[in-house]
Amino acid sequence: MKHKFIFSSFIVIFLLLFFLVSKTSVIADSSPTVDLYHLTYSYYREDWPIIYDNKVYWTDSRGGVYGYDFAANTEFLLIDSSVLTDFFAAIGYDGRFLVYNTYDGVFYNVKAYDFEQYKIITVTEGIGSKVASDLDDKVVTYIDGGACGKLYAYDLLSGERKLITEQVCNTANIDHRFIVWGYAVPNGSGIFGYDLKTDIKYDIAVGPGYRSSPDILKNRIIWSINNNENAEVYIYNLKTHEEELLYSSPNYWISWPSISNRYAVWGKNTSQHVSGVEGIDLKTGQVFEIQEQGQHQNDNMSVIIEGNIAAWMAWRTGNGDIYAAVINH
């Protein structure tokens, strides 16, 4: 399951007036090919996509969580918001648990819905804002403090809560036993990791430079760094402890990279309020366009990928719509 949650992007979501799906095929210079889907058309905002089991899910302005099944070419309702206490935004789904952030008008907190036992699990409660950032292997990561604060991991089966670090900002991602996040270091910002099995914290990349938005899959960690000369994407291998420059461009800004077994994707920003989506084939090294440059309310495009499916929210219509791409090689 892949998801990215950015606390600074919170907006209250209201009613959806109509919905249909469009599909566009994009052929790169050579393989891979991209089938681009415009999944939602709304006068209001849909956001926070999740990918699980070859389906894309999102928080919908109609209330609750909707999904799109690529095999059946159909949209469906996963769960209505009336079932979920103080529902605000879905964060992760793994077939059994739906993790979501709540808002009671004052504070944000974290809950989960168990589809097997039909019950709500309270992950956090009380005063102060706590926001979930990811879910994997029945473990939720959340930040106590809102946009910045302490990072915790919470096991939905055992109820065990573990403090990961005292300092984190924006988001953290988890894959099985390993958690990654970014935070400030002298002369920039660094990438850090934590092994839930050994309880060891790792400094992944802490030299000069402003690194951000790490993602992880198995033994590979990916992040971006933007400086005065180039926008760059790096990969770090946890087994070999080798850092590799994956891609560099002097012509545009790169944001929120995400990684799957075969591909990496990221937001591509060529000018103010203009963004698109780009990818790279990790086997061949070929960079290819997923969504062309177009109107975007801010300069950061947050993209996720799982397998050969990518998903993101974009402001092409002036509202937040959900887009997806199926990549084939």
C-alpha positions in Angstrom: 0.0 0.0 0.0 1.3 3.4 -1.0 0.2 6.8 0.3 1.6 10.2 1.1 0.0 12.6 3.5 1.1 16.2 3.7 -0.3 18.0 6.8 0.1 21.5 5.3 -2.4 20.6 2.5 -5.4 20.2 4.7 -8.7 21.6 3.2 -12.3 20.8 4.3 -14.0 18.7 1.6 -17.7 19.1 0.7 -20.2 17.8 -1.9 -19.5 16.3 -5.3 -21.8 17.4 -8.1 -20.8 14.9 -10.8 -18.3 12.2 -11.6 -16.9 10.5 -14.7 -13.6 9.0 -15.7 -11.5 9.8 -18.8 -8.5 7.8 -20.0 -5.7 9.0 -22.3 -2.9 6.9 -23.7 0.5 8.5 -23.7 3.3 7.0 -25.7 6.8 7.9 -24.7 9.7 8.1 -27.1 10.0 4.3 -26.6 8.7 1.9 -24.0 7.2 2.3 -21.4 3.7 3.5 -22.4 1.4 5.3 -20.1 -2.4 5.1 -19.8 -3.4 8.4 -18.0 -6.7 8.4 -16.1 -8.6 11.5 -14.9 -10.6 9.8 -12.1 -12.6 12.6 -10.6 -14.4 15.7 -11.9 -15.8 17.8 -9.1 -16.6 21.4 -8.2 -14.8 20.6 -4.9 -11.7 18.9 -3.9 -10.8 15.2 -3.9 -7.4 14.4 -2.4 -5.0 12.0 -0.5 -4.8 9.1 -3.0 -4.0 5.6 -1.8 -2.9 2.6 -3.9 -3.8 -0.9 -2.8 -4.4 -4.2 -4.7 -4.3 -2.5 -8.2 -6.9 0.0 -7.1 -6.7 3.7 -6.3 -8.6 5.1 -3.3 -9.2 8.7 -2.3 -11.0 11.0 0.2 -14.1 12.2 -1.7 -16.1 15.4 -1.4 -19.3 13.2 -1.4 -18.2 12.0 2.1 -16.0 9.0 2.8 -13.6 7.0 0.7 -14.1 6.0 -2.9 -12.0 3.9 -5.2 -11.4 3.0 -8.8 -10.9 -0.6 -10.0 -8.8 -0.6 -13.2 -9.6 -4.3 -14.0 -13.4 -3.6 -13.9 -13.1 0.0 -15.1 -15.6 1.1 -12.3 -15.7 3.5 -9.4 -17.0 2.2 -6.0 -17.6 3.4 -2.5 -15.3 1.8 0.1 -16.9 3.4 3.1 -19.2 6.3 3.9 -17.9 9.0 6.3 -21.0 8.5 8.5 -19.4 5.3 9.7 -16.2 7.0 10.7 -16.1 9.3 13.7 -15.0 12.9 12.9 -13.6 11.7 9.5 -11.3 14.1 7.8 -8.9 12.3 5.4 -8.0 8.7 4.6 -4.3 7.9 5.0 -3.8 4.2 4.4 -5.7 1.0 3.5 -4.4 -2.6 3.4 -7.6 -4.6 2.8 -8.4 -4.9 6.5 -7.6 -1.5 8.1 -8.4 1.9 6.9 -6.3 4.5 8.7 -7.7 8.1 8.7 -7.2 11.5 10.3 -10.0 13.0 12.2 -10.9 16.6 12.9 -13.3 17.7 15.7 -13.2 21.4 14.9 -10.2 22.0 17.2 -7.6 19.1 17.0 -6.6 16.5 14.5 -6.2 12.8 15.7 -5.8 9.4 14.2 -8.2 6.5 14.0 -8.5 3.2 12.1 -11.5 1.2 10.9 -11.3 -2.6 11.1 -13.3 -4.1 8.2 -13.0 -7.6 9.7 -14.4 -6.7 13.1 -16.4 -3.7 12.0 -15.0 -1.4 14.7 -13.1 1.8 15.1 -9.7 1.8 16.7 -8.6 5.0 18.5 -4.9 5.5 17.7 -4.6 8.9 19.2 -7.0 11.2 21.1 -7.0 14.3 23.4 -5.7 17.8 23.0 -3.0 18.7 20.5 -2.9 17.6 16.9 -1.6 14.2 15.8 -1.7 13.2 12.1 -1.0 9.9 10.5 1.4 9.8 7.6 1.5 6.1 6.4 0.4 2.5 7.0 2.2 -0.7 6.2 2.3 -4.2 7.7 -0.4 -3.2 10.3 1.8 -0.4 11.6 0.7 3.3 11.5 3.2 6.2 11.5 2.0 9.5 12.9 3.4 12.9 14.0 2.5 14.2 17.4 2.5 18.0 16.9 0.8 18.4 13.5 3.2 19.4 10.7 6.3 19.0 12.9 6.8 17.1 16.2 7.6 13.7 17.5 7.3 10.6 15.2 5.5 7.5 16.6 4.7 4.0 15.3 1.5 2.3 16.4 0.8 -1.4 15.9 -2.9 -1.9 15.1 -2.9 -5.5 16.2 -1.0 -5.3 19.5 -1.7 -1.7 20.4 2.0 -1.1 21.0 3.2 2.5 20.6 6.8 3.3 20.0 8.6 6.7 19.9 10.8 6.8 16.7 12.3 10.3 16.9 11.8 13.5 18.8 12.0 15.6 15.6 10.3 15.2 12.3 8.5 17.5 9.8 5.9 17.0 7.1 5.7 13.3 6.7 7.3 9.8 7.3 7.0 6.7 5.3 7.1 3.0 6.3 7.8 -0.2 4.5 7.6 -3.3 6.6 10.1 -2.8 9.5 11.8 0.4 8.2 10.7 4.0 8.6 12.2 7.0 6.8 11.8 10.7 7.3 13.5 14.1 6.8 14.6 16.8 9.2 16.9 19.8 9.4 20.7 19.3 9.8 23.5 22.0 9.7 23.7 23.5 6.2 20.5 21.8 5.0 18.2 18.9 5.8 18.9 15.2 6.1 17.3 11.8 5.6 16.9 9.4 8.5 15.7 5.9 9.1 14.6 3.6 11.9 14.5 -0.2 12.0 11.5 -1.4 14.1 13.0 -4.8 14.7 16.4 -3.7 16.0 15.4 -0.3 17.3 18.4 1.3 15.6 18.2 4.8 14.1 20.2 5.5 10.9 21.6 8.6 9.4 21.0 7.9 5.7 22.1 11.2 4.2 23.1 14.2 6.3 25.7 16.2 4.4 25.2 19.7 3.1 22.1 20.2 0.9 18.4 20.4 1.4 17.0 16.8 1.0 13.3 16.1 1.3 10.4 13.7 0.8 12.0 10.3 1.3 10.1 7.2 0.2 11.1 3.5 0.8 10.5 0.2 -0.8 12.3 -2.9 0.5 16.0 -2.0 0.6 15.8 1.2 -1.4 15.2 4.7 -0.2 14.6 7.6 -2.6 14.6 11.3 -2.0 14.9 14.6 -3.8 17.3 17.5 -3.4 16.9 20.9 -5.0 19.8 23.5 -5.0 20.7 26.6 -7.0 22.0 24.6 -9.9 20.2 21.3 -10.3 17.2 19.3 -9.1 18.3 15.8 -8.2 16.9 12.4 -7.2 19.0 9.9 -5.2 18.6 6.3 -4.2 20.2 4.6 -1.2 20.6 0.9 -0.8 20.2 -0.4 2.7 22.0 -3.6 2.0 25.1 -2.2 0.2 25.0 1.2 2.0 25.6 2.8 -1.4 24.1 6.2 -2.5 23.4 6.7 -6.2 22.4 9.8 -8.2 19.4 8.6 -10.1 18.5 11.7 -12.1 19.5 15.4 -12.3 18.1 18.3 -14.2 19.1 22.0 -14.4 15.8 23.0 -15.9 13.1 22.3 -13.4 12.2 21.6 -9.7 11.5 18.0 -8.6 9.2 17.1 -5.7 7.9 14.1 -3.7 9.6 11.1 -5.5 8.1 7.7 -5.0 9.5 4.3 -5.8 8.2 0.8 -6.9 10.1 -2.2 -8.0 10.5 -1.1 -11.6 9.8 2.6 -11.6 10.3 5.9 -9.7 8.0 8.9 -10.2 8.0 12.5 -9.1 6.4 15.9 -9.5 8.0 18.1 -12.2 7.6 21.9 -11.8 8.8 24.1 -14.7 7.5 27.4 -13.5 5.3 29.0 -10.8 1.9 27.2 -10.4 2.8 24.9 -13.3 3.5 21.2 -12.6 3.3 17.7 -14.1 4.5 14.2 -13.4 7.6 12.4 -14.6 8.9 8.9 -14.2 12.0 6.8 -14.8 12.4 3.1 -15.6 14.8 1.8 -13.0 15.8 -1.0 -15.3 16.7 1.0 -18.4 17.3 4.4 -16.9 14.8 6.0 -19.4 13.0 9.1 -18.2 9.4 9.5 -19.5 6.5 11.9 -19.2 3.4 10.7 -17.2 1.4 13.9 -17.2 2.3 17.0 -19.2 2.9 20.4 -17.5 -0.2 22.2 -16.6 -2.0 24.4 -14.0 -1.3 23.5 -10.4 -2.2 25.7 -7.4 1.3 25.3 -5.8 4.6 24.2 -7.1 4.7 20.8 -5.4 3.1 17.8 -7.0 2.9 14.8 -4.6 2.9 11.5 -6.5 2.8 7.9 -5.3 3.4 4.7 -7.1 2.8 1.0 -6.3 3.7 -1.6 -8.9 2.9 0.0 -12.2 0.1 2.3 -11.0 0.8 5.9 -10.0 -1.7 8.4 -8.5 -1.8 12.0 -7.5 -4.0 15.1 -7.0 -3.7 18.0 -9.4 -5.4 21.4 -9.8 -5.9 21.2 -13.6 -9.6 22.2 -13.4 -9.2 24.7 -10.6 -10.3 22.0 -8.1 -8.4 19.1 -6.7 -9.0 16.1 -8.9 -7.5 12.6 -8.7 -5.4 11.4 -11.6 -3.8 8.0 -12.1 -1.5 6.3 -14.6 -1.0 2.7 -15.5 2.6 2.2 -16.8 3.4 -0.6 -19.2 6.7 -1.9 -20.5 
